[in-house]
Amino acid sequence: MRKRKVLVIEDEASMAKQLKWGLASFNIMTAKDPAEAVNLLKDYSFKVITLDLGLPPHPDSPEEGFKLLSTIKRVNPYSKIIVITGNTERENALRAIAEGAFDFCEKPIDLQVLSIILDRAFRVYELEEENRKLHLSMRASNGLANMLGTSQIMQELFSTVRKISPSDYPVLIEGESGTGKEMIAKAIHSLSNRKDEPFVVINCGAIPENLLESELFGYEKGAFTGASRKKIGKLEMANKGSAFLDEIGELPLSLQVKLLRFLQEGTIERLGNNEPIQLDVRIIAATNIRLKEAVRDGKFREDLYFRLNVLPLNVPPLRERGEDILLLARHFLDIFSMESKKRNMRFTPGALKAMLDYPWPGNVRELENVIKRAVVVAESRLIGPEHLSFMKEASLEMLMSGTPETITPDIPLTLKQARSMAEREALKRALMLTKNNISQAAKILDVSRPTIHDLIKKHRISKTN
């Protein structure tokens, strides 16, 4: 059986040697001063630690020991610390307990008593660890197919997903970028009767328009220059399963007609072949733009919209999910701290408040990236507001919201920040000139309407400005 690891922080070499010999049933590692102890804490995760309060450079005072106690609780908050004190220093022992120590043992040390205290400390640590794991599993039980959420709005969404998944009708998922629309689509597929069949993702906004038709419907050998062999399209690959059409609002009108025909008749034709191919595919579409507005502006076919919108779902933005922000933050922290081998990381109260106050324009995807970066840059096991990248961006936002006269040469800007500032000012000016007409602003800036909507969200610009 593997020995349980204990860190003994003791400046007297003879005492450290005695403890290592007398506690042979444990794997004892020793540190003679705070600096050595902190280095070991960076490299190892100790469940149980013994701490002599009298440490160099002031071994006759307990203050160095108390400083190290505070450091250990910050770096490794779940560790059980047993303080070693003199038999006339009960007051220090009680102070140590008040400041987070698990227990104390008086000198001269009775090795049998200390061994019992260590056993109990390990037992309490393991019980608390089981409790933490239970909380993690409870979090997962409130979710849906790898999606977490205890807020009422998400529980209602999960309930709707469970109800509609067994049917074969088309689903239209609407929601901002980064809210998890693809995960919802995967959940629908995994809860359907098609779960053992293909789930094929088609990003209508990422594939160039001149290639999108062949990606969707495939082509025959010789259908066009360069078609040296037959290609099966994504819809045909999804036969018997589900096809997820992401960013459906970016689908060109010419292909909207062909997709509508497929939804009506259940057949497709490969390029270079007029023979219809019968398919059995459930369509799940998603968009981050308002398709009703796109229909009104002539950018999206009304008949296709109604064909897709049989079972509508709306994924709420993260800012509307309340405490789910902290639930997801802790979930990502558990994942990334384990990947980075920085176990037992936690957030300070200030970091938790900052995350609740932040509007999360990039939604869950942004939160995931923020936590991943925080785990990498944090030097200890404690994540504070200073480790959250959006805090720096919030300061920049305050700068950009001012007038040009307030931007002085002594304020350093990165190239990325300068570009962002210029982008924001150009967008504000275009909206002002067009009296907030999105289509006209898009023409002025030579971008698409969806891009204008994305930029408004990115820079948090009110269209009433």
VMD Tcl script that draws the C-alpha trace (Angstrom):
set ca {
  {0.00 0.00 0.00}
  {1.37 3.44 -0.96}
  {2.42 5.60 1.98}
  {0.48 8.78 2.59}
  {2.56 11.91 1.97}
  {3.14 14.46 4.77}
  {5.10 17.72 4.60}
  {7.00 18.41 7.84}
  {8.11 22.06 8.18}
  {10.78 22.07 10.90}
  {13.94 24.18 11.15}
  {15.76 21.92 13.65}
  {17.51 19.18 11.65}
  {17.55 16.73 14.60}
  {13.79 17.13 15.18}
  {13.05 16.71 11.46}
  {15.17 13.55 11.40}
  {13.37 12.19 14.50}
  {9.97 12.80 12.96}
  {10.99 11.15 9.69}
  {12.19 8.09 11.60}
  {9.30 7.96 14.09}
  {6.58 8.39 11.44}
  {7.90 5.68 9.13}
  {4.35 4.61 8.16}
  {4.04 7.94 6.28}
  {6.01 9.33 3.33}
  {7.70 12.27 5.08}
  {9.07 15.23 3.10}
  {10.80 18.01 5.07}
  {11.35 21.75 4.68}
  {13.66 23.73 6.98}
  {12.32 27.25 6.25}
  {9.36 29.05 4.62}
  {11.07 29.45 1.22}
  {11.78 25.72 0.93}
  {8.24 24.94 2.08}
  {6.69 27.24 -0.55}
  {8.80 25.63 -3.30}
  {7.62 22.17 -2.27}
  {4.01 23.39 -2.19}
  {4.37 24.56 -5.81}
  {5.57 21.13 -6.94}
  {3.46 18.82 -4.74}
  {-0.06 18.68 -3.42}
  {0.01 17.79 0.29}
  {-3.12 16.64 2.06}
  {-1.53 16.97 5.51}
  {1.23 19.30 6.76}
  {2.92 19.77 10.14}
  {4.15 23.30 10.90}
  {6.54 24.44 13.61}
  {5.64 28.08 14.31}
  {9.21 29.04 15.27}
  {10.93 29.40 11.89}
  {13.92 31.36 10.55}
  {14.81 34.15 10.25}
  {13.06 34.62 13.62}
  {12.95 31.14 15.22}
  {12.18 32.54 18.68}
  {8.97 34.19 17.46}
  {5.82 32.53 16.05}
  {5.22 35.26 13.46}
  {7.09 33.55 10.59}
  {5.04 30.44 11.27}
  {1.79 32.39 11.18}
  {2.81 34.06 7.90}
  {3.53 30.64 6.40}
  {0.22 29.29 7.74}
  {-1.57 32.08 5.87}
  {0.41 31.34 2.70}
  {-0.39 27.62 2.85}
  {-4.12 28.30 3.30}
  {-4.01 30.59 0.27}
  {-1.97 28.26 -1.94}
  {-3.51 24.96 -0.87}
  {-6.76 25.78 0.99}
  {-7.86 22.16 1.53}
  {-4.66 20.97 3.24}
  {-4.91 19.96 6.91}
  {-2.23 21.78 8.94}
  {-1.09 20.47 12.34}
  {0.76 23.18 14.25}
  {3.67 22.15 16.49}
  {4.00 24.36 19.60}
  {5.80 24.44 22.92}
  {3.89 23.24 25.98}
  {3.70 26.83 27.27}
  {2.35 28.26 23.99}
  {-1.29 27.18 24.09}
  {-2.33 30.72 23.22}
  {-0.44 30.48 19.91}
  {-1.99 27.07 19.26}
  {-5.51 28.46 19.71}
  {-4.69 31.43 17.47}
  {-3.44 29.02 14.79}
  {-6.71 27.04 14.96}
  {-8.64 30.32 14.60}
  {-6.56 31.16 11.51}
  {-7.25 27.86 9.76}
  {-5.02 25.16 11.28}
  {-6.65 21.74 11.65}
  {-5.12 20.79 15.03}
  {-2.00 21.24 17.18}
  {0.53 19.02 18.93}
  {2.62 20.18 21.87}
  {6.35 19.61 22.44}
  {7.89 17.36 23.52}
  {6.19 15.43 20.73}
  {4.58 12.10 21.53}
  {4.96 10.28 18.20}
  {2.02 7.98 18.92}
  {-0.27 10.97 19.59}
  {1.00 12.79 16.49}
  {0.42 9.67 14.38}
  {-3.21 9.54 15.57}
  {-3.67 13.24 14.72}
  {-2.21 12.66 11.26}
  {-4.52 9.68 10.65}
  {-7.52 11.78 11.66}
  {-6.40 14.67 9.43}
  {-6.16 12.36 6.41}
  {-9.58 10.92 7.20}
  {-11.19 14.38 7.41}
  {-9.45 15.47 4.19}
  {-10.75 12.39 2.35}
  {-14.30 12.92 3.64}
  {-14.22 16.55 2.48}
  {-12.81 15.49 -0.89}
  {-15.68 13.00 -1.30}
  {-18.07 15.81 -0.46}
  {-16.52 18.04 -3.12}
  {-16.83 15.25 -5.68}
  {-20.46 14.78 -4.67}
  {-21.11 18.48 -5.29}
  {-19.50 18.13 -8.72}
  {-21.72 15.17 -9.59}
  {-24.77 17.10 -8.36}
  {-23.79 19.93 -10.69}
  {-23.67 17.47 -13.57}
  {-27.04 15.97 -12.62}
  {-28.60 19.42 -13.05}
  {-27.24 19.61 -16.57}
  {-27.96 18.04 -19.91}
  {-25.48 16.10 -22.06}
  {-22.38 17.95 -20.80}
  {-24.25 21.26 -20.39}
  {-24.48 22.66 -16.86}
  {-27.17 24.93 -15.50}
  {-29.21 25.22 -12.31}
  {-30.94 28.51 -13.18}
  {-34.66 28.32 -13.87}
  {-34.23 29.56 -17.44}
  {-31.77 26.75 -18.23}
  {-33.79 24.08 -16.45}
  {-36.78 25.08 -18.59}
  {-34.61 24.85 -21.72}
  {-33.32 21.40 -20.71}
  {-36.89 20.25 -20.09}
  {-37.97 21.43 -23.55}
  {-34.97 19.71 -25.18}
  {-35.88 16.41 -23.51}
  {-39.47 16.74 -24.79}
  {-38.65 17.53 -28.43}
  {-35.63 15.24 -28.91}
  {-37.55 11.98 -29.68}
  {-39.42 13.54 -32.63}
  {-38.03 13.87 -36.17}
  {-39.25 17.44 -36.80}
  {-36.76 20.21 -37.66}
  {-35.41 22.33 -34.79}
  {-34.33 25.97 -35.01}
  {-31.97 27.11 -32.23}
  {-31.51 30.85 -31.81}
  {-29.05 32.54 -29.48}
  {-25.98 34.74 -29.28}
  {-22.55 33.48 -30.29}
  {-20.89 31.38 -27.61}
  {-24.07 30.31 -25.79}
  {-23.70 26.61 -26.64}
  {-26.07 26.11 -29.56}
  {-24.01 23.25 -30.99}
  {-24.02 21.52 -27.60}
  {-27.83 21.80 -27.54}
  {-27.94 20.27 -31.02}
  {-25.71 17.39 -29.90}
  {-27.95 16.87 -26.86}
  {-31.03 16.67 -29.09}
  {-29.31 14.07 -31.27}
  {-28.04 12.03 -28.29}
  {-31.53 11.92 -26.75}
  {-33.24 10.94 -30.02}
  {-33.84 7.56 -31.66}
  {-31.05 8.50 -34.08}
  {-28.35 8.64 -31.37}
  {-26.43 5.68 -32.87}
  {-26.43 7.25 -36.34}
  {-24.23 10.10 -37.71}
  {-24.33 13.65 -36.34}
  {-22.89 15.86 -39.10}
  {-21.97 19.52 -38.52}
  {-22.17 22.00 -41.42}
  {-21.05 25.57 -40.71}
  {-22.84 27.62 -43.35}
  {-20.88 30.75 -42.45}
  {-17.40 29.20 -42.55}
  {-17.57 27.48 -45.97}
  {-17.02 29.73 -49.02}
  {-20.21 30.26 -51.01}
  {-18.80 28.68 -54.18}
  {-18.00 25.47 -52.26}
  {-21.05 25.30 -50.02}
  {-23.37 23.63 -52.55}
  {-20.93 20.78 -53.21}
  {-20.32 20.42 -49.44}
  {-24.04 20.10 -48.78}
  {-25.16 18.01 -51.74}
  {-21.99 16.41 -53.11}
  {-21.04 15.98 -56.77}
  {-20.38 13.36 -59.44}
  {-17.05 12.73 -61.11}
  {-16.61 15.22 -63.95}
  {-19.37 17.55 -62.69}
  {-16.94 20.49 -63.03}
  {-13.25 21.15 -63.65}
  {-11.27 19.42 -60.93}
  {-14.02 16.94 -59.97}
  {-11.81 13.88 -60.47}
  {-13.97 11.61 -58.32}
  {-17.43 11.39 -56.81}
  {-17.96 13.25 -53.52}
  {-20.67 12.45 -51.00}
  {-22.24 15.61 -49.56}
  {-22.71 16.34 -45.85}
  {-26.48 15.80 -46.00}
  {-25.97 12.37 -47.52}
  {-23.37 11.57 -44.85}
  {-26.01 12.31 -42.23}
  {-28.51 9.81 -43.67}
  {-30.50 8.10 -40.88}
  {-28.96 10.60 -38.42}
  {-28.99 14.37 -37.85}
  {-27.46 17.29 -39.75}
  {-26.61 20.43 -37.77}
  {-26.70 23.53 -39.98}
  {-24.86 26.18 -37.96}
  {-25.15 29.87 -38.91}
  {-28.10 29.03 -41.17}
  {-28.71 32.77 -41.64}
  {-25.54 32.94 -43.77}
  {-26.90 30.42 -46.31}
  {-27.14 32.07 -49.78}
  {-30.63 32.45 -51.24}
  {-29.83 30.09 -54.11}
  {-29.04 27.28 -51.67}
  {-32.01 28.15 -49.46}
  {-34.23 27.03 -52.37}
  {-32.45 23.66 -52.57}
  {-32.58 23.15 -48.81}
  {-36.31 23.97 -48.83}
  {-36.86 21.35 -51.55}
  {-35.02 18.79 -49.43}
  {-37.18 19.59 -46.39}
  {-40.34 19.30 -48.50}
  {-39.49 16.19 -50.52}
  {-36.68 14.46 -48.57}
  {-34.51 14.20 -51.69}
  {-31.30 15.80 -52.97}
  {-29.44 15.83 -56.28}
  {-25.66 15.71 -56.49}
  {-24.03 18.25 -58.79}
  {-23.71 16.68 -62.23}
  {-26.58 14.22 -61.66}
  {-30.31 14.91 -62.00}
  {-31.31 11.66 -60.34}
  {-32.95 12.32 -56.93}
  {-31.48 10.58 -53.85}
  {-33.91 9.81 -51.04}
  {-32.55 10.68 -47.57}
  {-33.79 10.37 -44.01}
  {-32.11 13.23 -42.13}
  {-33.32 15.30 -39.21}
  {-32.35 18.97 -39.66}
  {-31.24 20.97 -36.63}
  {-30.40 24.58 -37.56}
  {-28.87 27.36 -35.49}
  {-28.38 31.10 -35.91}
  {-27.02 34.03 -33.93}
  {-29.06 36.56 -35.93}
  {-32.80 37.19 -35.82}
  {-34.16 35.23 -38.77}
  {-37.47 37.12 -38.62}
  {-35.57 40.33 -39.36}
  {-33.62 38.58 -42.13}
  {-36.94 37.46 -43.67}
  {-38.28 41.01 -43.46}
  {-35.12 42.35 -45.14}
  {-35.32 39.78 -47.93}
  {-32.14 38.00 -46.80}
  {-33.91 34.76 -45.84}
  {-36.82 32.93 -47.45}
  {-40.00 33.07 -45.39}
  {-41.11 29.59 -46.51}
  {-37.77 28.09 -45.43}
  {-37.99 29.93 -42.10}
  {-41.36 28.35 -41.36}
  {-40.10 24.91 -42.44}
  {-37.16 25.16 -40.03}
  {-39.01 26.81 -37.16}
  {-41.22 23.82 -36.32}
  {-39.58 23.32 -32.91}
  {-37.99 26.64 -31.89}
  {-35.46 26.92 -29.05}
  {-33.85 30.04 -27.64}
  {-30.58 29.69 -25.74}
  {-30.25 32.52 -23.18}
  {-27.08 34.61 -22.96}
  {-24.84 33.93 -19.97}
  {-25.60 37.31 -18.38}
  {-29.23 36.18 -17.88}
  {-28.28 32.94 -16.13}
  {-27.40 34.33 -12.69}
  {-25.50 31.92 -10.46}
  {-24.84 29.64 -13.45}
  {-21.90 31.97 -14.13}
  {-20.17 30.78 -10.95}
  {-21.27 27.18 -11.49}
  {-19.63 27.14 -14.93}
  {-16.58 29.08 -13.70}
  {-15.92 26.48 -11.00}
  {-16.51 23.69 -13.50}
  {-13.93 25.13 -15.92}
  {-11.55 25.78 -13.01}
  {-11.76 22.11 -12.00}
  {-10.99 21.02 -15.57}
  {-8.13 23.42 -16.34}
  {-6.48 23.24 -12.92}
  {-6.35 19.47 -13.28}
  {-4.90 19.77 -16.81}
  {-2.28 22.24 -15.54}
  {-1.51 20.10 -12.47}
  {-2.49 22.97 -10.18}
  {-4.91 21.10 -7.98}
  {-7.22 22.71 -5.42}
  {-7.37 26.12 -7.10}
  {-10.13 28.46 -6.01}
  {-11.52 31.96 -6.59}
  {-11.28 34.88 -4.18}
  {-14.57 36.62 -3.22}
  {-13.43 39.56 -5.36}
  {-13.06 37.34 -8.43}
  {-16.51 35.82 -7.88}
  {-18.09 39.29 -7.61}
  {-16.25 40.49 -10.74}
  {-17.55 37.53 -12.75}
  {-21.13 38.13 -11.59}
  {-20.91 41.84 -12.47}
  {-19.39 41.32 -15.94}
  {-21.90 41.19 -18.89}
  {-20.08 38.35 -20.77}
  {-20.63 39.49 -24.38}
  {-18.84 36.32 -25.56}
  {-21.02 34.14 -23.30}
  {-19.90 30.66 -22.17}
  {-17.11 30.50 -24.75}
  {-15.62 33.71 -23.34}
  {-15.96 32.47 -19.75}
  {-14.15 29.26 -20.64}
  {-11.26 31.18 -22.21}
  {-11.05 33.62 -19.28}
  {-10.77 30.78 -16.74}
  {-8.24 28.89 -18.87}
  {-6.02 31.97 -19.03}
  {-6.45 32.69 -15.30}
  {-5.26 29.19 -14.39}
  {-2.15 29.67 -16.53}
  {-1.19 33.14 -15.25}
  {-2.02 32.66 -11.54}
  {1.17 32.04 -9.57}
  {-0.62 30.54 -6.56}
  {-3.69 28.37 -6.23}
  {-5.82 31.46 -5.65}
  {-7.46 33.31 -8.59}
  {-8.27 36.96 -7.95}
  {-9.78 39.75 -10.10}
  {-6.30 40.64 -11.36}
  {-6.10 37.26 -13.13}
  {-9.37 37.78 -15.07}
  {-8.55 39.17 -18.51}
  {-11.80 41.10 -18.86}
  {-10.82 43.38 -15.95}
  {-8.10 44.92 -18.14}
  {-10.53 45.14 -21.06}
  {-13.08 46.89 -18.82}
  {-10.51 49.61 -18.11}
  {-9.95 49.96 -21.86}
  {-13.72 50.20 -22.39}
  {-13.84 53.15 -19.98}
  {-11.04 54.76 -21.96}
  {-12.76 54.17 -25.31}
  {-16.10 55.52 -24.05}
  {-14.50 58.93 -23.55}
  {-14.01 61.64 -26.14}
  {-10.89 61.65 -28.33}
  {-9.57 64.58 -26.28}
  {-9.34 62.34 -23.19}
  {-6.97 59.95 -24.98}
  {-3.52 61.27 -24.21}
  {-0.12 60.01 -25.46}
  {0.90 58.86 -21.97}
  {-1.77 56.10 -21.97}
  {-0.15 53.01 -23.52}
  {-2.21 51.10 -26.08}
  {-1.43 47.83 -27.80}
  {-2.07 47.57 -31.54}
  {-5.04 45.30 -30.81}
  {-6.52 47.91 -28.44}
  {-5.99 50.71 -30.96}
  {-7.74 48.68 -33.68}
  {-10.62 47.94 -31.33}
  {-10.97 51.62 -30.51}
  {-10.98 52.59 -34.19}
  {-13.54 49.87 -34.97}
  {-15.83 51.11 -32.21}
  {-15.61 54.75 -33.32}
  {-16.29 53.82 -36.97}
  {-19.34 51.79 -35.93}
  {-20.71 54.59 -33.71}
  {-20.25 57.13 -36.52}
  {-21.98 54.89 -39.10}
  {-24.95 54.30 -36.79}
  {-25.20 58.02 -36.07}
  {-25.12 58.95 -39.77}
  {-27.80 56.39 -40.65}
  {-29.94 57.04 -37.56}
  {-29.33 53.45 -36.43}
  {-30.38 51.84 -39.72}
  {-28.46 48.53 -39.65}
  {-28.63 47.88 -43.41}
  {-27.36 51.36 -44.32}
  {-24.62 51.21 -41.65}
  {-23.52 47.87 -43.11}
  {-23.22 49.45 -46.58}
  {-21.18 52.38 -45.25}
  {-18.75 50.03 -43.47}
  {-18.81 47.49 -46.33}
  {-19.77 44.55 -44.09}
  {-22.80 42.29 -43.70}
  {-25.76 43.04 -41.43}
  {-24.90 40.10 -39.12}
  {-21.43 41.60 -38.72}
  {-22.97 44.91 -37.62}
  {-25.08 43.08 -35.02}
  {-22.00 41.23 -33.77}
  {-20.01 44.46 -33.52}
  {-22.80 46.19 -31.59}
  {-22.73 43.32 -29.08}
  {-18.93 43.18 -28.99}
  {-18.56 46.89 -28.19}
  {-21.77 47.03 -26.10}
  {-23.11 50.00 -28.06}
  {-26.67 51.09 -27.40}
  {-28.52 51.81 -30.65}
  {-30.29 54.68 -28.85}
  {-26.98 56.59 -28.63}
}
mol new
graphics top color blue
foreach p $ca { graphics top sphere $p radius 0.5 }
foreach p [lrange $ca 0 end-1] q [lrange $ca 1 end] { graphics top cylinder $p $q radius 0.2 }
display resetview
